[in-house]
Amino acid sequence: MKSGLKTQHFASDNYAGICPEAWDYMTQANSGHAPAYGDDDWTAMAADRIRELFAADCEVFFVFNGTAGNALALASMCQSYHAVICHRLAHIETDECGAPAFFSGGVQLITGSGPEGKLTPEMITDLAGRRSDLHFSKPQVVSLTQATEAGTLYSLPEVRMLCETARQHGLKVHMDGARFANAIAALGCKPHDISVACGVDVLCFGGTKNGTGVGDAIIFFNTGLAKDFEYRCKQAGQLSSKMRFLAAPWVGMLENDRWLKNGGHANHCAMLLEARLRAIAGVRILFPRQANSVYVHMDERAFQALAGLGWRFYIFPEAGGARFMCSWDTEIEQVERFADDIADILSSISTDRVATDE
């Protein structure tokens, strides 16, 4: 990365800052005193706007991050002897340090390996029916990641079919929506249609990756599962005393569909990056680019050279390569510079290889 440029990276949308609308509403919430622990007007307003967005009479809770959201949501859906069916690349399996088991007192994850990071109805049926004896954790929940950790999307018919299959086996459905905004922006459907209407019981709606500084929303469409959930949040250290600073940014994000515009911009930048990379010899795209990430395989020397230039990105051995992630604030100029550096590096490697062969 050339010196003097604004620092932007392609490692994670967690690298991005707070979008202006979220920051503005946090500033507004910083005027005067307000009741603590979520009894303030900002928290009520944010929850009501989420209900309006999903056209649902749901229970809404705000926690500090997605790991806590997923783990506490699953704990509310399970007993300690239960199991959760998920994809082997799911965040709850690969990147949450056993949090679902920790907060539930022992829930196990049963993983499948569907194509493009997605579960299939057949996989759910297989995993749910493998064992039914007392010596094995009893399947209780199917967890879907939307968008997936492979950067792909479950279509509306796919989510509907997966929820129907889960119901056939007596299973509840949890959706990890850390990048739900990116999914809705790409699919062009209503949030209600691909969650409530399909039969999703609990959605963890990500704000942090989409422009808030901190604070994800746990949405219980199946409100019976929310009984005593505030106690779980308190016990887990996720009940913010100054809750308005988690909730007020959501008001700004939901106003004028900023959440959706942010997701769409990140997707657009990833689309531009994918197009550039497909034209570069030596780059292989690993998964269909459907949201805001591009997974690639390249010569290992290329990854090392990119890192040497100051670019940051993540290597995912489970996926077979690196992930390049775009954010709500990614600048197209940075996409072009990143792609230019990749093209130059791979051209140099190719030239060296030819010279060596000669």
C-alpha positions in Angstrom: 0.0 0.0 0.0 1.5 3.3 -1.1 2.2 5.8 1.8 0.1 8.8 2.3 -3.2 7.1 1.4 -6.1 6.7 3.7 -5.7 3.3 5.5 -8.4 0.8 4.3 -8.0 -2.9 4.3 -9.8 -6.0 3.0 -9.5 -8.2 6.1 -12.9 -7.6 7.7 -15.8 -5.2 7.8 -15.0 -5.0 11.5 -12.1 -2.8 10.4 -14.4 0.0 9.3 -15.4 2.9 11.5 -18.8 4.1 12.6 -21.1 5.5 9.8 -22.1 9.2 10.2 -25.8 8.4 10.8 -25.0 6.0 13.7 -22.5 8.5 15.1 -25.0 11.3 14.9 -27.6 9.5 16.9 -25.1 8.4 19.5 -24.2 12.1 19.9 -27.9 12.9 20.3 -28.2 10.3 23.0 -25.3 11.8 24.8 -27.4 14.8 25.9 -28.6 14.9 29.5 -29.4 11.9 31.7 -31.4 8.8 30.7 -32.6 5.7 32.6 -30.1 2.9 32.7 -30.2 -0.8 31.6 -32.4 -0.3 28.6 -35.3 1.6 30.3 -34.5 4.7 28.1 -36.5 6.1 25.2 -33.7 5.4 22.7 -33.7 1.7 23.4 -37.5 1.6 23.1 -37.4 3.6 19.8 -34.7 1.3 18.3 -36.7 -1.8 19.2 -39.9 -0.4 17.8 -38.2 0.5 14.5 -36.9 -3.1 14.3 -40.4 -4.3 14.8 -41.6 -2.0 12.0 -38.8 -3.2 9.7 -39.7 -6.9 10.2 -43.5 -6.2 10.4 -43.5 -8.5 13.5 -44.4 -8.3 17.2 -41.0 -9.5 18.3 -38.8 -9.2 21.4 -35.6 -7.2 20.8 -32.4 -7.2 22.9 -29.1 -5.4 22.2 -25.8 -6.9 23.1 -22.2 -5.9 22.6 -21.2 -8.3 19.8 -22.3 -11.1 17.5 -20.6 -13.9 19.5 -22.6 -13.0 22.6 -25.8 -12.7 20.5 -25.4 -16.1 18.9 -24.3 -17.9 22.0 -27.0 -16.4 24.3 -29.7 -16.9 21.6 -28.8 -20.6 21.2 -28.7 -21.0 25.0 -32.2 -19.7 25.2 -33.3 -22.2 22.6 -31.6 -25.3 24.1 -31.0 -27.3 27.2 -27.5 -28.3 28.0 -28.0 -31.8 26.5 -29.1 -30.5 23.2 -27.2 -30.1 19.9 -27.2 -27.4 17.2 -26.9 -28.4 13.5 -24.8 -25.9 11.5 -22.4 -25.8 8.6 -18.7 -26.7 9.2 -17.8 -23.1 8.2 -20.4 -21.5 10.4 -19.0 -18.7 12.7 -20.4 -20.5 15.8 -18.2 -23.5 14.9 -15.0 -21.9 13.7 -14.7 -18.5 15.4 -16.6 -18.3 18.7 -14.2 -20.2 21.0 -16.9 -22.6 22.2 -19.2 -19.7 23.4 -22.4 -21.6 22.5 -21.4 -24.5 24.7 -20.1 -22.2 27.5 -23.3 -20.1 27.8 -25.6 -23.1 27.4 -23.8 -25.4 29.8 -22.8 -27.9 27.2 -24.7 -27.6 23.9 -22.8 -29.4 21.1 -22.5 -28.4 17.5 -23.2 -31.0 14.8 -21.7 -29.9 11.5 -22.3 -30.6 7.8 -20.3 -29.8 4.7 -22.8 -28.5 2.1 -21.5 -26.8 -1.0 -20.8 -23.0 -1.0 -21.0 -22.8 2.8 -24.7 -23.8 2.9 -26.8 -26.4 4.6 -29.3 -28.4 2.6 -32.6 -30.0 3.6 -31.0 -33.5 3.0 -28.1 -32.6 5.3 -30.5 -31.5 8.1 -32.5 -34.7 7.7 -29.3 -36.8 7.8 -27.7 -35.0 10.8 -31.0 -34.9 12.8 -31.6 -38.6 12.3 -28.2 -40.1 12.8 -28.8 -41.1 16.4 -31.7 -40.9 18.8 -30.3 -42.7 21.9 -29.6 -41.1 25.3 -25.8 -41.3 24.8 -25.8 -38.6 22.1 -26.8 -34.9 22.3 -30.3 -34.4 21.0 -30.6 -32.1 18.0 -32.7 -29.1 18.9 -31.8 -26.2 16.6 -30.7 -25.6 13.0 -28.4 -22.5 12.7 -28.2 -20.8 9.4 -25.7 -18.1 8.5 -27.0 -15.3 6.2 -24.8 -14.3 4.4 -22.7 -17.4 4.9 -19.1 -17.5 6.0 -18.3 -18.3 2.4 -19.8 -15.1 1.2 -22.8 -16.8 -0.4 -26.5 -16.4 0.2 -29.5 -18.6 1.0 -32.3 -17.7 -1.4 -35.8 -17.1 -0.2 -36.9 -20.6 -1.4 -33.9 -22.2 0.3 -34.6 -20.6 3.6 -38.2 -21.6 3.4 -37.4 -25.2 2.6 -34.7 -25.4 5.3 -37.2 -24.1 7.9 -39.8 -26.5 6.7 -37.3 -29.4 7.0 -36.3 -28.2 10.5 -40.0 -28.2 11.6 -40.5 -31.7 10.2 -37.8 -32.9 12.6 -39.1 -30.8 15.6 -36.2 -28.4 15.3 -36.1 -24.6 15.9 -34.3 -22.2 13.6 -31.7 -19.7 14.5 -30.2 -17.3 12.0 -26.8 -15.7 12.4 -27.3 -12.5 10.6 -24.0 -10.7 11.2 -24.2 -9.7 7.5 -28.0 -9.8 7.2 -27.9 -6.3 5.7 -25.6 -7.5 2.9 -27.9 -10.5 2.3 -31.1 -8.3 2.0 -29.4 -5.8 -0.2 -28.3 -8.5 -2.6 -31.5 -10.5 -2.6 -33.8 -7.5 -2.9 -36.4 -9.0 -0.6 -38.1 -7.8 2.5 -36.5 -8.7 5.8 -39.9 -10.1 7.0 -40.1 -12.5 4.0 -36.9 -14.3 4.6 -37.1 -14.5 8.3 -40.5 -14.3 10.0 -42.5 -15.6 7.1 -40.1 -18.6 6.6 -40.3 -19.7 10.2 -37.0 -18.4 11.7 -37.4 -18.3 15.4 -34.5 -16.1 16.4 -32.4 -13.7 14.3 -29.1 -12.2 15.4 -29.1 -9.0 13.4 -25.6 -7.5 12.9 -25.0 -3.8 13.3 -21.2 -3.8 14.1 -20.2 -5.0 10.6 -22.6 -2.6 9.0 -21.7 0.7 10.5 -22.4 0.8 14.2 -19.5 1.0 16.7 -20.8 -1.8 18.9 -24.1 -3.5 19.5 -26.0 -6.2 17.7 -29.7 -7.0 18.0 -31.2 -10.3 19.0 -34.7 -10.6 17.6 -37.1 -13.2 19.0 -39.9 -13.8 16.5 -40.8 -16.8 18.6 -41.4 -14.6 21.7 -41.8 -17.5 24.1 -38.1 -18.2 23.7 -37.3 -14.8 25.1 -38.6 -15.6 28.6 -36.1 -14.4 31.2 -33.6 -13.5 28.4 -32.7 -10.3 30.2 -31.4 -12.5 33.0 -29.1 -14.3 30.5 -27.8 -11.0 29.3 -27.1 -9.7 32.8 -25.4 -12.9 33.9 -23.2 -12.9 30.7 -22.1 -9.3 31.2 -24.1 -8.2 28.1 -26.6 -5.9 29.9 -25.2 -2.5 29.1 -25.8 0.0 31.9 -25.8 2.8 29.4 -27.9 0.8 26.8 -28.9 4.0 24.9 -25.4 4.1 23.4 -25.9 0.6 21.9 -29.5 1.4 20.8 -29.4 5.0 19.5 -27.0 4.2 16.6 -29.6 1.7 15.4 -32.1 4.5 15.1 -29.8 6.3 12.8 -29.0 3.1 10.8 -32.7 2.3 10.3 -33.7 5.8 9.4 -33.9 6.2 5.6 -32.6 2.6 5.2 -29.0 3.5 5.9 -28.4 -0.1 7.0 -29.5 -1.3 3.6 -27.5 1.3 1.7 -24.4 0.4 3.7 -24.9 -3.3 2.9 -25.5 -2.6 -0.8 -22.3 -0.4 -1.1 -20.1 -3.1 0.5 -21.6 -5.7 -1.9 -21.0 -3.3 -4.9 -17.3 -2.9 -4.0 -16.9 -6.7 -3.7 -18.5 -7.1 -7.1 -16.0 -4.6 -8.6 -13.1 -6.4 -6.9 -14.3 -9.8 -8.1 -14.5 -8.5 -11.7 -11.0 -7.2 -11.5 -9.6 -10.4 -10.0 -11.3 -12.6 -12.5 -9.3 -10.8 -15.2 -6.0 -11.5 -13.5 -4.1 -14.7 -14.4 -3.2 -16.7 -11.4 -6.3 -15.9 -9.3 -8.9 -18.5 -8.7 -12.3 -17.5 -7.2 -13.3 -20.2 -4.6 -17.0 -19.4 -4.1 -19.6 -17.4 -5.9 -19.4 -13.8 -4.9 -22.9 -13.0 -3.7 -22.4 -10.5 -0.8 -19.4 -8.4 0.3 -16.6 -10.9 0.4 -14.4 -12.6 -2.3 -12.5 -15.8 -1.5 -9.5 -16.5 -3.7 -6.7 -18.9 -4.1 -3.3 -17.6 -5.3 0.3 -18.5 -5.2 1.4 -18.4 -1.5 4.1 -15.9 -2.5 1.4 -13.5 -3.7 -0.2 -13.4 -0.3 3.1 -12.8 1.3 3.9 -10.0 -1.1 0.6 -8.4 -0.5 1.2 -8.4 3.2 4.6 -7.0 2.6 3.0 -4.0 0.9 0.9 -3.4 4.0 -2.4 -4.8 2.9 -4.3 -6.8 5.6 -6.6 -9.7 4.9 -7.3 -13.1 6.4 -6.2 -16.6 5.3 -8.9 -19.2 5.8 -7.4 -22.7 5.6 -10.9 -24.2 5.9 -11.9 -22.5 2.7 -8.7 -23.1 0.9 -7.5 -19.5 0.4 -7.8 -15.9 1.5 -10.9 -13.7 2.1 -11.0 -10.2 0.8 -13.9 -8.3 2.5 -15.4 -5.0 1.6 -17.1 -2.6 4.0 -19.7 0.1 4.2 -17.0 2.7 3.7 -14.8 0.9 1.2 -13.6 3.4 -1.5 -13.6 2.3 -5.1 -10.1 3.8 -5.5 -8.8 1.4 -2.8 -10.4 -1.5 -4.6 -8.6 -0.5 -7.8 -5.3 0.0 -6.0 -5.6 -3.4 -4.2 -6.4 -5.2 -7.5 -3.5 -3.4 -9.3 -1.1 -4.6 -6.6 -2.4 -8.2 -7.0 -2.0 -8.0 -10.8 1.6 -6.6 -10.5 2.6 -9.2 -7.9 1.3 -12.2 -9.9 2.8 -10.8 -13.1 6.2 -10.6 -11.4 5.8 -14.2 -10.1 4.9 -15.4 -13.5 7.9 -13.7 -15.1 10.2 -15.2 -12.4 8.8 -18.6 -13.1 9.3 -18.3 -16.8 12.9 -17.1 -16.3 13.6 -20.1 -13.9 12.2 -22.6 -16.4 14.4 -21.2 -19.2 
